Amino acid sequence: MTQQENRTGHRARLRQRFLADPAMLSEAETLELLLTYAIPRRDVAPLAQALVDRFGSTDHVLTAPYDELVAVPGIGEQAATLIKVVAQLASQARDQAEPVPEAAQQPALFEVEPVLGPLFDSKPQPAQPQMRTFANDEIANSLTFIPQAAQFQTFEVFKAYLKERLPYNSESTRERRANYILARFFPEERLDVPLTFYVAHCASQQDLKPALFYHVLKAEPLAAKVAEEFVWPALPIGRVDREDLREFILRYLPDIGTSSQKNVLRSLFTTYDLLSVGVQEDTTLRFQVHTGTLKGFLYVLTAEFPKPGIYTFEALEGGPMRLWLLWDREWMRQQLYNLRDLGVISKVSEIDTVRQFTLPHDQMTALRRYFEHPQRDTMALREHPDGDDQ
């Protein structure tokens, strides 16, 4: 097969995937498909990725000034004009859309919410997230800057701080990377959230790292898939290789280019390594069941079960605390009893086949009760809990 035939087949597959379900394409792939209509005889995947890397998202690519678009190597007048035409059409479509009736915009005046949340573990199943590349981890900068969020009064001021202080020469790069960080850890674009309170009280990076790992995987569907379907099944072996991981990624993103593959592999390995869930050794990622800190356990527990309620051990052991963070089962059990002794958990029961724990508070209240407890640093923590609740 000639290079031209291979390129033609790739473009046809892109069109077919888009027509079947536009959400199947990543941002870079959507731009790549668009560029094929302006640049007919080149591999435009690197150009599409360059646009996303430079401007941060497809929205920012569409709103970028024409002069900045043509300044990207490989983007000529025809491609830049096509991008601006699409942006104009999108803008006109939004302007012509019918406004939502005012009544539909208002929340119900009365909403019944139970005093205790879901009994046992009847959590609603979330919609399947859109799969996209995870090519800019920003873990090192997240470890540096997320703890500083508590110093700022508003999200906008913290965002401006990141755009000024991130260690990149280009202003557009600093803005783009700031957007990556903020979208993962503050998706609601506000700072009055449990994470801000928690990082202000972290004693060490070991307390901070599991919270960051949890939020990264919550925000990045591909990283969560890797954790659950690739790393977790390999736990008995204790390692995965880069090439095997590449093949796994291509199952979900079969058309990403070589450059994007390298960036995704680097980001995944860096995330595991810098956040202490695994250890990177050349082309191998090693990992094993391990323990964490009580503070880290508290944060992830209350993030995963944010409402008051009765939850089963099975819900705890079958979720991110095991499948993502690889925390030891017995160690997690001990931490439930430790949090009970500190008044954060009201009851832990292990009677016959019924194993459950009761969270009486929402996440923010639970964090406050823990960090305001006068004996939290002096109370002896259980190493071997005694089983049935007394």
Secondary structure, DSSP 8 states (H G I E B T S, - for coil): --HHHHHHHHHHHHHHHHHH-GGGS-HHHHHHHHHTTT-TTS--HHHHHHHHHHHSSHHHHHHS-HHHHHTSTT--HHHHHHHHHHHHHHHHHHHHS----HHHHS--S-----SS-SBTT-----------------HHHHHHHGGGGGG-SSHHHHHHHHHHHSS-S-HHHHHHHHHHHHHHH-TTS-S-SHHHHHHHH-SSHHHHHHHHHHHHHHH-HHHHHHIIIIIGGGTTTTEEEHHHHHHHHHHH-TT--HHHHHHHHHHHHHHHHHTTSSEEETTEEE---B---HHHHHHHHHHHS-SSEEEEHHHHHTSHHHHTT-B-HHHHHHHHHHHHHTTSSSEEEEETTEEEEEE-S-HHHHHHHHHT-TTTTTS---SS--SS--
